[in-house]
Amino acid sequence: MLLSTFLPACGFALIHIFIGRLGFFDVVPRSRWLSAAGGVAVAYVFLHILPELAAHQRIFAEGLDASPATAEALVYLTALAGLSVFYGLERRAAVYRARRAQPRRGGAAGEEERIFWLHTGSFGLYNLLIGYLLLHREETGAWSLAAYFVAMALHFVTSDFGLRLDHQQRYDRVVRWVLVAAVLIGWGLGAATTIPPVAIGFAFAFLAGAVVLNVLKEELPEHRQSRFWPFLLGAGGYAAVLLAG
């Protein structure tokens, strides 16, 4: 069990380390492979993550002694919180990009540094959750693990290109190593500890909302000039795989 989940964690880490070598993806209009990868992640969100949220309603109801309606509200409010937090981070990153392009003013450097570490630390937490859930998902088994790994690995490919755009050389010097450490620490915490099912439910629901936002923000902005047909083929093809599994 540990080896079967440690290898995917190492795979995630390698994506962060070597994403800079995949320069042929970094083109405008957006590489069709990146758009296809985004489609795969979207399919996983809608056909795997969102149904798992429904399964976590039972965990919330039992663990918190809540009614089914209250448990349902808590699950989706937590997912909404994850989406909202990362939307706020994206807006702060936009401020960071805008200020970086302007001449430095008094106090601006300190504010940029705070935004940088807030953005980096938040994605570190995001990676830690993804690493932890390699061992503690609602569905277990080789098929579930493989589906999770493929979708999250391709999601990391697209999100890392966005982070490199935000932070440029600092991604290679700092950010990627924070992400590598976070996903491996998350796996290690998952291997060494078992938190209550309700806490795992909150973590999964928060991550679900964050994944929805981070997948869509990489595909929707006009300046990305994303490709619709590769996105659709990625989403449709992976949906077919998930439904057949």
C-alpha positions as CSV (number, residue, x, y, z in Angstrom):
1,M,0.0,0.0,0.0
2,L,2.7,2.4,1.0
3,L,4.8,1.7,-2.1
4,S,1.8,1.9,-4.4
5,T,1.1,5.4,-3.2
6,F,4.7,6.6,-2.7
7,L,5.4,6.1,-6.4
8,P,2.5,8.5,-7.5
9,A,3.8,11.0,-4.9
10,C,7.2,10.8,-6.5
11,G,5.6,11.2,-9.9
12,F,3.9,14.5,-8.8
13,A,7.2,15.7,-7.4
14,L,9.0,15.0,-10.7
15,I,6.4,17.0,-12.6
16,H,7.1,20.0,-10.5
17,I,10.9,19.6,-10.8
18,F,11.0,19.1,-14.6
19,I,8.0,21.2,-15.8
20,G,10.5,23.9,-17.0
21,R,11.9,21.4,-19.5
22,L,8.6,21.1,-21.3
23,G,9.0,24.5,-23.0
24,F,7.2,23.3,-26.2
25,F,4.0,23.5,-24.2
26,D,4.6,27.2,-23.4
27,V,3.1,28.7,-26.6
28,V,0.2,31.0,-27.5
29,P,-2.3,29.9,-28.8
30,R,-2.2,27.4,-25.9
31,S,-0.7,24.0,-26.6
32,R,-3.3,21.5,-27.6
33,W,-1.8,19.1,-25.1
34,L,-2.3,21.5,-22.2
35,S,-5.9,22.1,-23.2
36,A,-6.4,18.3,-23.4
37,A,-4.8,17.9,-19.9
38,G,-7.2,20.5,-18.6
39,G,-10.1,18.6,-20.1
40,V,-9.0,15.4,-18.3
41,A,-8.9,17.2,-15.0
42,V,-12.3,18.7,-15.6
43,A,-13.8,15.3,-16.4
44,Y,-12.3,13.9,-13.1
45,V,-13.8,16.8,-11.1
46,F,-17.3,16.2,-12.4
47,L,-17.4,12.5,-12.6
48,H,-15.3,11.5,-9.6
49,I,-14.7,14.4,-7.2
50,L,-18.2,15.8,-7.1
51,P,-19.8,12.3,-6.6
52,E,-17.4,11.7,-3.8
53,L,-18.6,14.9,-2.2
54,A,-22.0,13.3,-2.0
55,A,-20.5,10.2,-0.3
56,H,-18.9,12.5,2.3
57,Q,-22.3,13.8,3.3
58,R,-22.8,10.5,5.1
59,I,-19.5,10.9,6.9
60,F,-20.4,14.4,8.0
61,A,-23.9,13.3,9.2
62,E,-22.5,10.5,11.3
63,G,-19.4,12.3,12.6
64,L,-21.1,15.5,13.5
65,D,-24.5,14.0,14.5
66,A,-26.1,16.2,11.9
67,S,-29.2,15.9,9.8
68,P,-28.7,14.9,6.1
69,A,-29.6,18.4,5.0
70,T,-27.1,20.0,7.4
71,A,-24.4,17.5,6.3
72,E,-25.0,18.3,2.6
73,A,-24.8,22.0,3.3
74,L,-21.5,21.6,5.2
75,V,-19.9,19.6,2.4
76,Y,-20.7,22.1,-0.3
77,L,-20.0,25.1,1.8
78,T,-16.5,23.7,2.4
79,A,-16.1,23.1,-1.3
80,L,-17.2,26.7,-1.9
81,A,-14.7,27.9,0.7
82,G,-11.9,26.1,-1.2
83,L,-13.0,27.7,-4.5
84,S,-13.3,31.1,-2.9
85,V,-9.9,31.0,-1.1
86,F,-8.1,30.1,-4.4
87,Y,-10.1,32.7,-6.3
88,G,-8.8,35.3,-3.8
89,L,-5.3,34.0,-4.3
90,E,-5.6,34.3,-8.0
91,R,-6.7,37.9,-7.7
92,R,-3.7,38.6,-5.4
93,A,-1.4,37.0,-8.0
94,A,-2.9,39.3,-10.6
95,V,-1.9,42.2,-8.5
96,Y,1.6,40.7,-8.1
97,R,2.0,40.4,-11.9
98,A,0.8,44.0,-12.4
99,R,3.1,45.5,-9.8
100,R,6.1,43.4,-11.1
101,A,5.6,45.1,-14.5
102,Q,5.7,48.6,-13.1
103,P,8.6,50.7,-11.7
104,R,9.2,50.0,-8.0
105,R,7.5,52.4,-5.5
106,G,8.2,52.8,-1.8
107,G,6.8,49.8,0.1
108,A,5.9,47.9,-3.1
109,A,8.7,45.4,-2.8
110,G,7.6,44.3,0.6
111,E,4.0,43.9,-0.5
112,E,5.1,41.9,-3.5
113,E,7.1,39.6,-1.2
114,R,4.1,39.0,1.0
115,I,1.9,38.2,-2.0
116,F,4.5,35.8,-3.3
117,W,4.8,33.8,-0.1
118,L,1.0,33.8,0.4
119,H,0.5,32.4,-3.1
120,T,3.4,29.9,-2.7
121,G,2.4,28.7,0.7
122,S,-1.2,28.3,-0.3
123,F,-0.3,26.1,-3.2
124,G,2.0,24.2,-0.8
125,L,-1.0,23.5,1.4
126,Y,-2.9,22.4,-1.8
127,N,-0.2,20.0,-2.7
128,L,0.0,18.7,0.9
129,L,-3.7,17.8,0.7
130,I,-3.3,16.1,-2.6
131,G,-0.4,14.1,-1.3
132,Y,-2.3,13.1,1.9
133,L,-5.3,12.0,0.0
134,L,-3.2,9.5,-2.0
135,L,-3.7,7.3,1.0
136,H,-7.1,8.5,2.4
137,R,-9.6,8.8,-0.4
138,E,-13.2,7.6,0.0
139,E,-12.7,5.0,-2.8
140,T,-9.7,2.7,-2.5
141,G,-8.1,0.2,-4.9
142,A,-5.7,0.3,-7.8
143,W,-8.2,1.7,-10.3
144,S,-9.2,4.7,-8.0
145,L,-5.5,5.4,-7.3
146,A,-4.7,5.3,-11.0
147,A,-7.6,7.6,-11.9
148,Y,-6.6,10.1,-9.2
149,F,-2.9,10.1,-10.2
150,V,-3.5,10.6,-13.9
151,A,-6.0,13.5,-13.3
152,M,-3.9,15.2,-10.7
153,A,-0.7,14.7,-12.6
154,L,-2.1,16.4,-15.7
155,H,-3.7,19.1,-13.5
156,F,-0.2,19.8,-12.1
157,V,1.1,20.2,-15.6
158,T,-1.4,22.9,-16.4
159,S,-1.3,24.6,-13.0
160,D,2.5,24.7,-12.9
161,F,2.6,26.5,-16.2
162,G,0.3,29.1,-14.7
163,L,2.5,29.4,-11.6
164,R,5.6,29.8,-13.8
165,L,3.9,32.6,-15.6
166,D,3.1,34.3,-12.3
167,H,6.5,33.9,-10.7
168,Q,8.9,33.4,-13.6
169,Q,12.4,32.6,-12.4
170,R,11.3,32.4,-8.8
171,Y,9.3,29.3,-9.7
172,D,12.5,27.4,-10.6
173,R,14.4,28.8,-7.6
174,V,11.8,28.5,-4.9
175,V,8.2,27.6,-5.8
176,R,8.8,24.2,-7.3
177,W,10.8,23.0,-4.3
178,V,8.1,24.1,-1.9
179,L,5.6,22.1,-4.1
180,V,7.8,19.1,-4.1
181,A,8.3,19.2,-0.4
182,A,4.6,19.7,0.3
183,V,3.4,16.8,-1.8
184,L,5.9,14.4,-0.2
185,I,5.2,15.7,3.3
186,G,1.5,15.2,2.6
187,W,2.2,11.6,1.6
188,G,4.3,11.1,4.7
189,L,1.6,12.5,7.0
190,G,-0.9,10.2,5.3
191,A,1.4,7.2,5.9
192,A,2.1,8.1,9.5
193,T,-1.2,9.4,10.7
194,T,-4.9,8.8,10.5
195,I,-7.2,11.7,11.2
196,P,-10.9,11.3,11.9
197,P,-13.1,10.7,8.8
198,V,-14.9,14.0,9.3
199,A,-11.5,15.9,9.1
200,I,-10.7,13.9,5.9
201,G,-14.1,14.9,4.6
202,F,-13.5,18.6,5.2
203,A,-10.0,18.3,3.6
204,F,-11.5,16.5,0.5
205,A,-14.3,19.0,0.1
206,F,-12.0,22.0,0.4
207,L,-9.7,20.4,-2.1
208,A,-12.6,19.7,-4.5
209,G,-13.5,23.4,-4.6
210,A,-9.9,24.4,-5.1
211,V,-9.4,21.9,-7.9
212,V,-12.5,23.2,-9.7
213,L,-11.2,26.8,-9.6
214,N,-7.7,26.0,-10.5
215,V,-8.7,23.8,-13.4
216,L,-11.1,26.4,-14.9
217,K,-8.8,29.4,-14.3
218,E,-6.2,27.8,-16.5
219,E,-8.6,27.2,-19.4
220,L,-11.0,30.2,-19.3
221,P,-8.8,33.3,-19.5
222,E,-8.9,34.9,-22.9
223,H,-5.1,35.6,-22.9
224,R,-4.4,31.8,-22.7
225,Q,-6.1,31.3,-26.1
226,S,-7.1,27.8,-25.1
227,R,-8.1,25.2,-27.7
228,F,-11.6,24.0,-27.4
229,W,-11.4,20.8,-29.4
230,P,-8.4,19.3,-27.6
231,F,-10.1,20.3,-24.3
232,L,-13.3,18.6,-25.4
233,L,-11.5,15.5,-26.5
234,G,-9.5,15.3,-23.2
235,A,-12.7,15.7,-21.2
236,G,-14.8,13.3,-23.3
237,G,-12.1,10.7,-23.5
238,Y,-11.3,10.6,-19.8
239,A,-15.0,10.7,-19.0
240,A,-15.4,7.5,-21.1
241,V,-12.4,5.9,-19.2
242,L,-13.9,6.8,-15.8
243,L,-17.4,5.6,-16.7
244,A,-16.0,2.3,-18.1
245,G,-13.8,1.7,-14.9
